[in-house]
């Protein structure tokens, strides 16, 4: 069985492999094999894939997923017309 520090390194490596530069958006805590993930992901699919990979690691005894899915936006609404107020004709 791996130590908590070794397991955390293995999990960080998996996160980096899956998310690349966005790996810094997640934090990993490990205590006696129990893993807690916090931070932001861009999709439910990303969340499920990552959790499945971590749950499949032999030294993981439990996974608490406290991540949030936050879609990355350009700061602009997809349809700017939706945000315009509508006034009745005079």
N, C-alpha and C positions, 0 to 999 in steps of 0.2 A: 504494500500500500504506500502511495506517495505521501510525502509531507504536505501540509497546507501550502507552503511556499512553492514547492514543486508543482502542485496542482494548479495554483494560481498562474504560474508561468505557462503551463500547458494551455490553460484556458485563454490567457492573453494572446498566445500564439495563434490559437484557433480564431479568435475574434479578429486579429490582424489579417489572417489569411482570408477571411470572409468579407471584411469591411474595408480593408486597406487603410487609407489615411483617416477614415471616420472611426477607427477603433478607439481613438481618444475620447469619443462621445460616451463610452461605456466605462463603468467602474466595476471591479470584481472584488468581492470579499469572500474568503474561505475560512471556515472554522470547523475543524474536525470532519472535513469532507463535505460539509454543507455549504453550498455556493449561493451567494446573493448577487444578482446582476441589477445595476441601476444605470439610468442614462436614457439616451434617445436613439431610436432606430427609425428608418424611413418607411418601412412597410411591415405589415403583418407577416408576409412571407419571409422576410429577413429575420423577424423575431422567431418564427417557428423553426426555421432552418438552424439558427444559432442554438436555440434551446435543445433541439434534437441532438446536435453534435455534442453539447456539454453533457446532457443526460446519458449519452452513450459512453462517456469516459468512465473506466472501471473504478476509479477512486471517488467519484461523486456519489455521495449518499443521499443528497436532496438538493433540489434547485428551486430557489425562490426568484421569480422573474418580476422585478419591479421596474422594468423598462417601460418607456412610453413610445408609441408610434407617433411621430411628428413628420408630416410630409414637408419636404423642403420646397419652398416657393421662391419665386423671383421677386416677391414683394408686390406683385401685381395680381389682381383677381383674374381668373381665367376668362371671364366675360365682364369687361369693365362696364357694360350697359346695365348689368344687374345692380350695380352700386349707385346708379343715378336715381335721384328722387323723381317721382312723377307728380306733376301738379295738374289739376283740372284746368281745362281751357277757360279763358275769361270771356 
